[in-house]
Amino acid sequence: MDRFLAMKVFARVVEAGSFSRAADALRLPPASVSRTVQALEAHLGARLINRTTRSISITEDGDTYYERCVRVLGEVDDMESALSKSKTTPRGKVRVSLPSLMAKSTLIPALPEFFAAYPDINVELNLTDRQVDLVEEGLDCVVRVGAVVDETLVAKRIGCYSQITCASPGYIEKYGEPKTLDDLEQHIAVGYVLNNMRVRNWEFVTDGETRVIAMRNLVAVNDADSYFASGIAGMGLIQGSSYSLQPYIDSGALREVLQAYPSYPRVLSILYAANRHQPRRVRVFIDWLAALYGNLPLLQADKACTGSR
């Protein structure tokens, strides 16, 4: 039995919460993953995982062994990095998920610079606005907006932005410009469809209180590019991040409205699994990504982000 491989397989099973998801992440047959863990338990003379037909749970011995596995795997990776070419040129694939708009506007244009510095790293992008399960989908890290409630994840804050409301010059010419929140009753918006198939409501802060408004709409979409395109085409008011909308404001395609009614600022973070061994290629990519977004003025200028959600 390859004990080092067995440790990696066992650690991934614990992190994934199932043999099948671990097998998918490791690109191994599920039967091989199960046999490897069984062989490891036989070698150690201890049960590491309790199995039922529907779920697994880690035993007390398994929990202790897992924590040590994580440390050993990390030390081995660091040792190999120090003794091989990978110290300066880490290699392998990094799988990251982030909203498509952020990828297209910032990450993808900067990737040639990353590959020039790290030519032996491959990057696989999962572009989606939905909340993904990092472990289940075999991802190394994700970029997401908002508070992190999952204690199994580490959040590395990389920025913060405000939500602003905009309209195209054509829309304002046809329908007028809303000046107050009450004016919104006479206006239409482009609807944004959330993962639960409901159209997102709008939130504003007025006199320290949150006001939620359900806007009327003629068209609703579930993609950020289509959402912005619909707003630019004059099909309704739109609301989005200052980071994403500022270029359209600068070009004249959109105009900001309701500036006296802000929304709560949103925190942007890179998330990765706590206690999981992070290969050097992943650590390098996370640090590079944090620096990339950390250098964007529109993500660092909002002073209201202290205590934001």
Secondary structure as GFF3:
##gff-version 3
##sequence-region A 1 309
A	DSSP	alpha_helix	3	16	.	.	.	ID=ss1
A	DSSP	alpha_helix	19	26	.	.	.	ID=ss2
A	DSSP	alpha_helix	30	44	.	.	.	ID=ss3
A	DSSP	beta_strand	49	51	.	.	.	ID=ss4
A	DSSP	beta_strand	56	58	.	.	.	ID=ss5
A	DSSP	alpha_helix	60	83	.	.	.	ID=ss6
A	DSSP	three_ten_helix	85	87	.	.	.	ID=ss7
A	DSSP	beta_strand	92	98	.	.	.	ID=ss8
A	DSSP	alpha_helix	100	102	.	.	.	ID=ss9
A	DSSP	pi_helix	103	107	.	.	.	ID=ss10
A	DSSP	alpha_helix	108	117	.	.	.	ID=ss11
A	DSSP	beta_strand	121	127	.	.	.	ID=ss12
A	DSSP	beta_strand	141	145	.	.	.	ID=ss13
A	DSSP	beta_strand	153	161	.	.	.	ID=ss14
A	DSSP	beta_strand	163	167	.	.	.	ID=ss15
A	DSSP	alpha_helix	169	175	.	.	.	ID=ss16
A	DSSP	three_ten_helix	181	186	.	.	.	ID=ss17
A	DSSP	beta_strand	188	192	.	.	.	ID=ss18
A	DSSP	beta_strand	202	206	.	.	.	ID=ss19
A	DSSP	beta_strand	209	213	.	.	.	ID=ss20
A	DSSP	beta_strand	216	221	.	.	.	ID=ss21
A	DSSP	alpha_helix	224	232	.	.	.	ID=ss22
A	DSSP	beta_strand	238	241	.	.	.	ID=ss23
A	DSSP	alpha_helix	242	251	.	.	.	ID=ss24
A	DSSP	beta_strand	255	257	.	.	.	ID=ss25
A	DSSP	beta_strand	266	273	.	.	.	ID=ss26
A	DSSP	alpha_helix	280	294	.	.	.	ID=ss27
A	DSSP	alpha_helix	297	300	.	.	.	ID=ss28
A	DSSP	three_ten_helix	303	305	.	.	.	ID=ss29
###
